[in-house]
Amino acid sequence: MHIAEGVLSLPVLLIGATGAAAGVAVGLKRIDAEMIPRAGIVSAALFVSSLIHVNIGPTSAHLVLNGIGGLILGMGLFPSYLVALFLQALLFQFGGVVVLGVNTCTMSLSGVLGGLLGRYVLHLGKPAWLAGALAGATGVAGAGIFTALALAGSGEVFFMTAKLILLAHIPIMGIESLIGVFVATYVFRTMPSLLEDWEKWK
């Protein structure tokens, strides 16, 4: 869900850059030595997941995995996403450096919200598969909404593209829900401590 350069208005770029900077600052404070390997794995997964994408006007659709990343990392998702998106822009010209802040903010914020929902479901004693499914779907839905809002906020010419983005990511929500089910179930069985510490995560 990369927004290309030369598309967004200056106010949207500034809001996105500010939000990304704040999120990365908080995320770096949350990542301790124990979380660094986990953050690296998530960042690599985010990088690889979006290499296969379908262009939709000035943006693209692909697997996102942000809700699952948010479930595992919390606010640590912001710096992880920043690294993944920067490397994609540098190596493959996906997105761009100018829109890096907006892309980081839209993807990370929605992922953190999805992860928060998943963690809360676990906190209520619900099964891990449900937490993973909700985190995966919510992350994609939020990313689609935030990306559409960024485009819509840059001019009426992008309204139709914003609608197409929302429609295109409905099937991706289903796919990422299934991925979330498998990932959350596996993690909960093998390393439940990664998903159990509600107080530390929030």
C-alpha positions, 0 to 999 in steps of 0.5 A: 500500500505504497503511495508514490511520490509527487501525489500528496499535498504538502500538509498531508506530507507534513502530518505524516512525517510528524506522526511517523517521527513521533511513532518511531521515537516512542517505538525505539524507547519500547524496543529493548535488547530482548526485542531487537531480534524480534523487530528484525524478523518482523521488519524482514517479513514486512519488507518481503511481503510487499515485493509482490504488488498490484498497482492501483493508480498512484498506490498499490495493493499487496500483503501487509502483515502490519496487524500481525507485526503490531501484535508482536511488537506494539509501538516497536512496529514504527521503527521496523516499518521505517527500515522496511519501507526505506529499503524498499524505496531505495532498492525497488523504488516502491513509494519514495523518500518524500512520502516515507513519513506518510507511508510509515505512519499509515501502515504502522499506526493501523498495525499498532491498532490491530495489535492492540485489539489482538492483545486485548482479546488475549487479555480477555482470555479469548483464544490466540487464533481469534486475536491473530485474525482480528489483528490481521484484518484490522491492520489491513482495514486501518491501512486502507482507510488511512491511505485513502484519507491521505489521498482524499486529503490531497485533492478531489482527483484522488477520491476514486483511487481512494475508493478503489483502495478500500475495495481492493483490500477487502480480500486481503483482509481475509487473507491476512486474517488467516495468516494471523490465525496461523502466526498467533497460534504458532507463537502462542504455542511455542513462545507464549510470553511474546503475547501474554504481557499485556501490561508491558505491551500497552 
